Amino acid sequence: MLAMLWNLSAAIRGYLRFYMPTNRALDWMRTARGVGWAVPIALLAVPAYLAAVAIASELAERPGLAWLNMLVLLFFWNAAKFAWMAVLSLPVWLSRFVAFVRTSS
């Protein structure tokens, strides 16, 4: 039973890793070319997702639209992912910049 649940969770993770656009964007931002773009993308994506959270939460308060709470969670999760990627990419970018400066001098 545990092996079946493990395999199912691995399959779901693989599907989400490959097909969800935010996961693909975050994977690209972890590459050498994308790490420099992590902060500018986060500066655009985080406020956009938080605005979507505000809009979806306002709409979810209306009768019959409670299913929009799932979108509120999804939008907030995506905003948190991009914000965390921006925080984590700064030390990586700085270490690569320092290494570049040391090798070019």
WOLIN-V638431 format. One record per residue. RES is the residue in one letter. OMEGA is omega in whole degrees, -180 to 180 (* if undefined). BURIAL is b if it has 16 or more other C-alpha atoms within 10 Angstrom, else e. Layout:
RES/OMEGA/BURIAL ; RES/OMEGA/BURIAL
This chain:
M/180/e ; L/179/e ; A/179/e ; M/178/e ; L/178/e ; W/-180/e ; N/178/e ; L/179/e ; S/177/e ; A/179/e ; A/179/e ; I/179/e ; R/178/e ; G/178/e ; Y/-179/e ; L/180/e ; R/-175/e ; F/-170/e ; Y/-178/e ; M/-174/e ; P/-179/e ; T/177/b ; N/177/b ; R/178/e ; A/179/e ; L/176/b ; D/179/e ; W/-179/e ; M/176/b ; R/179/b ; T/-179/e ; A/179/e ; R/-173/e ; G/-175/b ; V/177/b ; G/-180/b ; W/-174/b ; A/-178/b ; V/178/b ; P/178/e ; I/179/b ; A/178/b ; L/175/e ; L/-172/e ; A/-176/b ; V/177/b ; P/179/e ; A/179/e ; Y/178/b ; L/174/b ; A/177/e ; A/175/b ; V/-179/b ; A/-179/e ; I/-178/e ; A/179/b ; S/175/b ; E/179/e ; L/-179/b ; A/178/b ; E/180/e ; R/-180/e ; P/177/e ; G/-179/e ; L/-179/e ; A/179/e ; W/178/e ; L/175/b ; N/175/b ; M/176/e ; L/177/b ; V/179/b ; L/-180/e ; L/180/e ; F/179/b ; F/178/b ; W/179/e ; N/177/b ; A/179/b ; A/179/b ; K/-180/b ; F/178/b ; A/180/b ; W/178/e ; M/178/b ; A/179/b ; V/-178/e ; L/-177/e ; S/-179/b ; L/178/e ; P/179/e ; V/180/e ; W/180/b ; L/179/e ; S/177/e ; R/178/e ; F/179/e ; V/177/e ; A/178/e ; F/180/e ; V/-180/e ; R/-178/e ; T/-178/e ; S/179/e ; S/*/e
